[in-house]
Amino acid sequence: MRYSLIILLCFCVVPSLFASTFTDVSQAAGVHQREIPVDENSGAWMGPGAAAVDYDNDGCWLDIFVVGDGGLPNALYHNNADGTFTDIADKAGVANTPNGRGCVWFDYNNDGWRDLYVTCDGPNFLFMNNGDGTFTDVSEEAGVADEQHGTGAVVADYDHDGWLDIYVANWGRPASLLVFDPAPRINVLYRNRGDGTFEEVAQAAGVNDDGIAWGAIFFDYDGDTWADLFVANDHGPDKLYRNKGDGTFADVSEQSGIVTLIRGKPTGAMGLCVGDYDNDADLDLFVTNYDEDLLWRNNGDGTFTNVAEAVGVANEGVGWYASFIDFDNDGYRDLYVVNGDVDNSQKTNLNRLYHNTRDGEFVDRSDAFNTTVDAVARGATTGDFDNDGDIDFFVVNNTGNTLLLNDLDPPWRSDDPPWQSNDHATRRNVSKNQRTQIRLRGTKSNRDGIGTRVTAKIGNFVQTQELICGTGFLGSDSLDLEFGMAGASGFDSITLTWPSGIVDTYQFEYGTLGGDLIIFTEGEKEKFVVAVEPTGKQSTTWGKIKTAEVFQNYPNPFNPETWIPYKLSESSDVKFSIYSQSGDLVREFKLGQQPHGERKLYWDGKNANGETVASGIYFYQFKAGNIQSIRKMWLMK
């Protein structure tokens, strides 16, 4: 038996720093790493990528992979859930990828475990996640060990067959770097056959771009559910390919308004990110450049307009990584841009944190919020690394990595919240905006739901996001979507449009769903499980006072037995169900009608057949009357 939507509150054991800015915890967290050497051929620091992921499925804790550029081994920082990380790359079998450049995590075989693809100046690598903390190199047998100069790798199910495909951007040295007759570098598209192997189909699909590519990104710019492709070329021209839905793409760069000259200078594109910054329900595109960054506003008719200067995000440095994030959870996408000097350009190395002012413009808050990181930087990744309900930044610099924890506690604005309307005038403001984290589970679509568009509504206020795999520069952000609650206590509705074409819409009584981690499973709306586990306030579900509560098991972690306390405020029929991390039913306790009072359930760590279960994460579901709740526990031997 499996459940389609689970809300999990992941309690963070990292102590609050009680700060009002982002806090650099790199050294204390153990992710600083050492200085990275320059590239031998060009004399410049090429710079590697990074990607955030929960590779070991421990529930809520994001780990970080950093490519070991310049001959250094890769780092896989395992999140210890106590504010520190441990580099286990060598133990896991992913430390050695010579001349590495970029990385991306994705579940290529739909087994529920994220696999790792690393691009290199030489053969690329695909590491299959074995599910036990180790990986196996399957590059050759999978057919994805391209030996050009791989940079950005992006992933989507472009043909809607339920299997994730890979597009690899390849970078060749231009004549400006003293290579007067550079060999061409052709980008590749690996179509996933669904049997553990891939076929290269770039030419047949019409996306065998031969520019000097730093990166690419899959996103559905026209809202037809098919993943379109944008390619960022150093020294231009950039390309936009529209997915025709028949396995091929059409080059629509010119008619879309994507231009190759800015103020008479060719674009020198590096990084890419996508987000609906103006909350008009279509996706906008930000491109970092050598001379001037570009914000392509989606006009909603298949065309784009560059508004970077007009809205205040043209940038003054050599831009690399960028990401649309909502760092203050106000429901509007902000923008973080990483800068790094190259060729002694003397441009600023200060990173930029552009705060969305909600009126179509941005203001740089990087100095005020301590996010500048004055160093030559390239890759980065974002996610909630300390599980405190807001987005943090991890930046790769040539002098070491920087982990910035978001410790902001922004007061609510004095003006009306964006969701305010006459029929919801009773909503309350909170001192710190919450966020709701959404994780997807595909059934007909790919396992992680890559390419799914999610629309969340609070009154008349609408947020739209698409789950994109491969974004920023040579890496990717967390695959969990983050929706700022804008001071509200819950959503009115959430709609998911999956790549398969299935549309799931959830309607809620306002104020009853939000501020948690939610896992949606494609096409299974009827199996709706709600776990409400608030702290510091009265427990409520669906707007009514709860008649029963379940609490955290103890001890936790445990071996081999544990107790689960619960409380009944009135007589109720009680049932406990214990599930594995994959959603399989392990044990069921039907306790029948019980009077009000405080009690506890004993579990000896055995399944229904009397067999001791394996170590790992388990979930216990508590049902009492109309109350349903789920918590996580850890059996550790």
Buried (B, 14 or more C-beta within 10 A) or exposed (E): EEBBBBBBBBEBEBEEBEEEBBBBBBEEBBBBBEEBEBBEEBEBBBBBBBBBBBBBBBBBBBBBBBBBBBEBBBBBBBBBBEBBBEBBBEEBBBBBBEBBBBBBBBBBBBBBBBBBBBBBBBBBBBBBBBBEBBBBBBBEEBBBBBEBBBBBBBBBBBBBBBBBBBBBBBBBBBEEBEEEEEEEBBBBBBBBBEEEBBEBBBEEBBBBBEBBBBBBBBBBBBBEBBBBBBBBBBBBBBBBBBBBEEBBBBBBBEEBBBBBEBEEEBBBBBBBBBBBBBBBBBBBBBBBBBBBBBBBBBBEEBBBEBBBBEBBBBBEBBBBBBBBBBBBBBBBBBBBBBBBBBEEEEBBBBBBBBBBEBEEBBEBBBEEBBBBBEBBBBBBBBBBBBBBBBBBBBBBBBEBBBBBBBBBBBEBBEEEBBBBBEEBEEBEBBEBBBBBBBBBBBBEBBBBBBBBBBBBBBBEBBBBBBBBBBBBBBBBBBBBBBBBBBBBBBBBBBBBBBBBEBEBEBEBEBBBBBBBBBBBBBBBBEEEBBBBBEEEEEBBBBEEEBBBBBBEBEEBEBEEEBBBBBBBBEBBEBBBBBBBBEBEBBBEBEBEEBEEEEBBBEBEBBBEEEEEBEEBBBBBBBBBBEBBBBBBBBBEE
